[in-house]
Amino acid sequence: MQSTARDFKHNAGAALADANLQDSLAKLKVGFSERRRQAAERLPEFEALRDAARDIKNHALAHLDFYLEEFERKVTALGGHVHWAPTAEDARRIITELCRSVGARTIAKSKSMISEEIGINAHLEAAGIAPIETDLGEYIIQLRHEPPSHIIAPAVHLTKDQVAGTFVEHHGPLGFTRRLTERQDLVAEARHVLRQKFLDADVGLTGANFLVAETGSSMLVTNEGNADLSNTLPKMHIVLASIEKVIPTLEDAAVLLRVLARSATGQESSTYTTINTGPRRTGDLDGPAHYHVVILDNGRSSVLGTEMQDMLRCIRCGACMNHCPVYGAIGGHAYGWVYPGPIGSVLTPQLIGVEEASNLPNASTFCGRCESVCPVRIPLPGLMRHWREREFERHLTPKGVRQGLALWGFLARRPKLYRRVTGWANRVLALFGRGEGRYASLPLAAGWTRFRDFPAPPAGGTFHAQWARHGGARTRP
């Protein structure tokens, strides 16, 4: 996927002006986040499970070499094969060669952010192999030639009417010419079209929520069942996962599953939890004849042992996006690469460089909601602050911002001058109204007020003025 992270500010402006997108995002704000809250409240031990999930991931990362090697031993003993891909290019090459080894012409794919990261679809198409996305959201955006805008809901940026128009355009030649208006009818039409794709596919390509070292299994969590059809019907199953997906045991997986679904969609458990353990054995009724696991590094090993290692705990639930006010205002495409939202603001600079993605760590209010809901307690604001510091050190920050920070620093080191300037600013703003109101527009502040209001100053003046007026007294409850 080609990055447009450098154009984040332009992307964000376009997103804020997109009426269809804003309509879709409005539904997201009251959907996933509320269901997550309710699911957590129904489980008294939820916070303890988050601690346990964090500890499991920390342990796995501290012994990553051991568990990856153990996973490979178990897969090999079962008759499968593990392929190590240091880079995205290596992963693309390995997958293409595996497909060619069985003469594959079509691939049934289930949703995988790693496949987006390495750009496998375009690579396969160039090699004459057709990848078919079978997750409904991924299928819709594949028809529209768009990237996903959310980790778990790839087409959340689209309205129902937009989806209906896409189906008429692409399914019309197949005989589906009626514009549908009901969700269940749209789903039924997509199911009818995709059913033959599953039957025709030579290879199934899936991601993995977890790789279990104890059993050599890959684990998939879905709500549609498309992944099961992708990995049981074709003659070859290829699993594509990154190195941090490995965990020690099935018992650990059970803990992680209890926080994953609740954090992602507010479900107690996803509809399908599938464990794939090697190729079809003698006596098995179904399953692939060939089982391959491609494990991608792509820069992740360089994070181990550093202050940024916590980012590798991510289990791709999307909770940070669902609760982020910035993501909720602009959606995922504005971030300009594979991973949007707070986790994308941390991962993207690591994977494609802070020079390319320096805008993203600044796309945060630092309200802390992302950290407060993360099922594995990733300190996302702190990790974004790390990238802000690297951006400043490398002089990537815009000149105006650097000058503004320098001016603020000058004033902050001179308390008397700071109080005078802020008092003056408070009086100037008071000319436009005081009290508990908000300004819809201000001179020289159109960049802020075009899409959001500005709080009016309190009637009592600045904090310092109020403190001095009360003699520095503290009000006790």
N, C-alpha and C positions, 0 to 999 in steps of 0.2 A: 504494500500500500504506500503510495506516494504521500509524504508528509506535507501538510500545509500549516504546521504548528507555528511557523514564523508569521503567518497571517492571522493569528488568533484574534487580534482586535478587530480586524475587518470581518472575520467569520462571526464573531460575537455580535457585531452590529447588524449583520444580515439576519442572524437568528432572532434577535429581538424585534426586528421589523417583519418577521414571517408570521402572518396571522394563523395559518394552519398549524405551524409548529407550536405556537403559544397555546393554541387550543388543546393540542395533544399533551403538552407539558403540564397544563393545569390539572388534567386528570391524574397524571403521575404523582403530583404532589400530595394528593389525598388518597392514593391507592396503596402502593407498596409500604410506605412509611407507617401508615395507620395499622395495616395488617401485621407488620413487624412488631409494633408496640403491643398489640393485643396478644400475639403469639408468645412474646416474652413474659407478659404478665400472667399467662396461664401456666407457665412452667416455673415453679418456685426456685429451682436450682439453675436457672438460666445463667446467672452471673458466674456461678461456680463452674458451669460448663465452658463458658468463655475463657476462664482462667486455665482450665484443663486443655482446651483446644490450643491456646497460646503456647502452653508448655510442651505439648506434643510436637508442634511445628518447630519450636526452638530446639528440642532434642534432635529431631530429624535433621535440621540444618547443621547442628553441631557435629553430627556424625554422617554427613551426607555421602561421603565416599563409601563408607561401609554399607549403607542401605541401598545405594545404587548398584553396587557390585552384588549384593545379596539378591536384589530384584533380578538382575541379569542371570544369575545362577539358577534361580527358580524358573524363570521363563524358558531358558535353554533346556532344563531338565524336562519340561513339559512338552518339548518339541517346537517351541517358538523361537524367535530370533529377536535380539536387541541390537539396534543400530545407534551409534553415537554420532550426533551432529553438532560439532562445535559452533557452526554458523548457520544462518538462514539458508545460504546458498547450498551448504552441505545437506540440509534437510530436504530442500527442493530436489536436489539430485538423487538422493536416496529414494524418495517416494516415487519419482518418475521412473527410475530403474526398476523398482519393484512392480509398478504397474505394467511396464513393458514386458517384464518376465512372464506375465500371464496373458499377454496380448490384450490388455484392457483397452476398451474404447469409451466406457462410461464409468464414473465413480459416484456412488451414493455417499454423500457427506452429511454427518451430523454437525451441529454447531460447535465450533472450535475457535477461540480467540487466537490460539497459537497459529492456526492455519492462516488467519488474517495477518498476523505478525510477519509471517514469512512470505506472504503473497502467493500461496500455492495455486489458487484457482487460475490466475492469469498464466502462470508457468505451465500448468497442465494443458490449458487450452492451446498455448503456443506449440505444445508437443503433440497436438492432435487428440488429446484425451479430454472428454467432456465431464467436468465435475458438476453434480447436481446437488444443490443444497436441499436437505429434506426437513430441517426445522422450518416451521411455517414462517416465522419472522425472517429467517435467513433466506428462505425461498423468495419471499416478497421483495426483499432488497436486492437479491440477485437479478430478478426480472427488471428492476429499476436501475441496475448498475450503480448501486450505492453501497457504501460501507455500513456496518452496524453502528447504531448510535448509543447502544447500551450493552453491557456485558451479558445480561440475561434476557433482555427484551430488545432484540436488534431493530425492530421496526416500530418502537414506541413513539418515534417522531412523526408517524403517519396517522392521518385520520382514516376512518372507515371508508369515507367517500374516495379518498386517494387510492386505497387498496382496491376498491371496486373498479376504479378506472384502469388500474394496472392489470387486473385480471381480464377485463374486456379486451384490452389491447393485445395481451399475450395469449389468452386462451380462445379468443375469437376464431383463429384459424383451426382450432381443434373442435369447433362446434359449439362453444359456450359463448353465445352472443348476447345473452340477457344480462343487463346490469343488475347485480344483486344488491340488496339493501340490508340484509340480516347477517350477523356475524356467523351463525351456524351454517348458513348457506354458502358463505365464502369459504369456510373451513371445509365443507363437504366437497366443493368444487376442487379445491387444492388437493384434497385427499384422493379424489378420483384421478387427477392428472398425475400425481406422484406415484400412485400404486404401481403402474407399469414401469416407472423408473427404478423402483426397488427390484422388481423382477428381472429387469434387463441388466442391472449393474454387474460389472465384473469384479469390482473391488469396493469394499466399504472403508471409508476413512473417518475415524472418530477422534475426538479429543479424549481426555481423561480428567475427571475431577481429582482422583487419587490413584497413585501406583502403590500397591501394597507389597512391601519387600518380603513379608512372611510367606506369602502364597504365590508371588509372581503374577498377581491379578491387576487388571486395570478396572477402575470403577467409574461408572457413568451415572449421572443423576439428571433425569429429564422429566418433563410433564406430558410429552406427546407420544413416546414409544417409537419415534422415528429412528433413534439410535439403535434400538434392538433389531429393527429390520435391516439397518445398515451393516450390522456386524454379524448377522446370522445367515442372511440369504446369499451374499456374494461368496465366491470361492476363496477370496483373500481378505483378511481384516488387517488394516494398518491403524495402529494407535499412534497419535502424535501428541507428545506431552513434553513439558519443560522439566528441568532437573529438580526443581523444588516441589514437584507434585508427589514425590515419593514419601511415604510414611511407613513406620515400622510394622504395624499389625492391623488385622481386621478389627480388633477391639478399639484401636485408635480411630479407625475409620468410623466406627459407630458413634464415638463422641463428636467427631467433626460433622457428621451428618445431622446430628441433633441441633447444631447451631447454624448449619448451612441453610437449610430450607427455611427455618424461621427468620433468618436474617435477610434472605433473598426475596421471598414471596409471602412470608407470613404463614406458610404451611407447616404443619407438624412434621411432615415428611413429603418429599416429592412423589409424584405418582409412580414413577419408575426409578428403581435403584438397581442397576445391572452390574454384575461382576463377571468379567470375562477372564478366563484362566486358560490360556493356551488354545491351540487349534482343536478341531473336532477329533475325538478319540474313537476307537473301535466301539461300536455299539451306540454312539451318540446319534440322535435322530436328526440333528441339524448342527449348524456351526460351520465356520470356514475351514477349508483344508490347510490354509496357510495363515500364520499369525505372526505379525511383525510389530515391534514397538520401536518407534523413532524418538529418541530422547534428545531434546534440544538444549543447548547451553545459551548461545547468542548473547554473551556478555554477563550472564547471571553469576557465574563462578567468581568473577572479579569483585562481586559485592560481598562475598562471604568473608567474615572476620572484620568487616568495616562497620562504621556507624550507620550505614544504610541497609544492613542485613535484614532488619525488621520487615522491609518491604516484601521479602520473599515468603513471608507467612501468608500472604494473600490467598484466599480460597475462592476468589472470583464470585462472590455473592452479589455484588452490586449495591450493598447497603449504603456505602459511602456516597454513591451517586444519588440514591433515592432520597437522601436527607440533606444534600448539599444545596444551599440557596443559589449558588452560581450555576451548577448543572441544571437546577430546576428552572433557571431563567433562560438558558441558551441551548440546552440539549447537548448531545454528544459530538455531533459533527464539527462544532466550533473548535474543539480541541485539536483537530487536524491530524490525528493519527489513530492507531488501533484502540488505545485504552483512554477513555474519557474520565471525567470526574476527578476527585481527589487522588485516587490510586493512579490514574493516568498522569496526573501532575507530578507524581513521584517516579513512576516507572519510565515514562517517555524520555525524560532527560538522561536517564541511565542507559537506555537502549539505543537512542539515536543521537545523543549528545546534547548537553545543555546549550550549546551554541544554536542548535536548531530549535530547541524547545524551551528557551528561557522565559517565554511569556507564561507558560503553564503554571509553574509554582506560584506565580503572582495572581492566578485566577482563583483566589480564595479570600474569604473574609476572616479566616482563622477563628470562626465561631466555635470550632471544636466538635460539631455534631458528628462529623465523619469518624473521629476517634471514639466518640462515646457509643456508637452503634456497631463498630467493627467487631465481628465475632471472634477475631483472634487478636484484638487489642493492638493494632498497628498504630503507632503514634504519628499519624499522617501530617498534622500541622508541623510537628518538629522536623519531619523529613522534608517537607516543602521549604521550611526555613533553611535547611542545609543547602538546597539548590539556590535559594535566593542569595545566600552568602557567596556561593561559587559564582553566580551571575555577577554580583557586585565586584568580586575580586578580579574577574576577567574583563571588567569594563564593558559588559554586555548590556547593562542597564541604560535606558535612554538618557540622553544628556539632561533633559528637563527634570527627570526624576532624581538624578544624582544632584543636580543643583538645588532641588527642593529639599532633599535630605540634608544637604550641607547647610542650607539656611535654617532648617529646623534644629540641627545640631548646634549651630551658632547661638540660637535663641535659648535652647534648652540648657546650655552651659552658663547662661546669664539670667538667673531667675527674675530679677527685678525687671529687666527688659522684656522677658517672656510674658510676665503678668501685664505689663503695659500694652504690649502688642495684642494679646488675646482679649484684654478688656476693650481695646479700640475695635477689634474685629466684632466683638459681641455687640457693641453699640451700633456699628454700621449695619449688621444683620437685623438689628431691632427696627431699623427704618422700614423693613419689609414685613414686619409683624412679629409679635412675641407670643408667649404662652406655650401651650402644648401642641400648637399646629405644625404644619410642614409646608415647605415652599415647593410649589410645582415648577417654578422657574426662578432663576437668579442671573443677574448679569455676569458674564465671563464664566458661567458654570453650566453651559448647555451640555457639555459632555457627561455631566452627572444627571442633570434634571430631565434630559430627553426621555429617559426610561424609568426614572425613580425620583421620589421626592427627597428633599433635604430637610432634616429636622430643624425647627426653629429654636433659637436659644432660649433658655429658661428665663422667666421674668426676674429671677433673683440675681442675674449676672453670672459671671464665671464661678467655678468652684472656689478659687482663691479669694474672690471678693466675698462670697458667702461665708467662707471660713473666717476671714478677718472681721466681718460684721458681727459674727457670733463669738468673737474673742477666742477662737480656736477651741471652743467647747465641743465635746463629744456628746452626741445624743444616745443615751442607752435605752434599750428596750425595757 
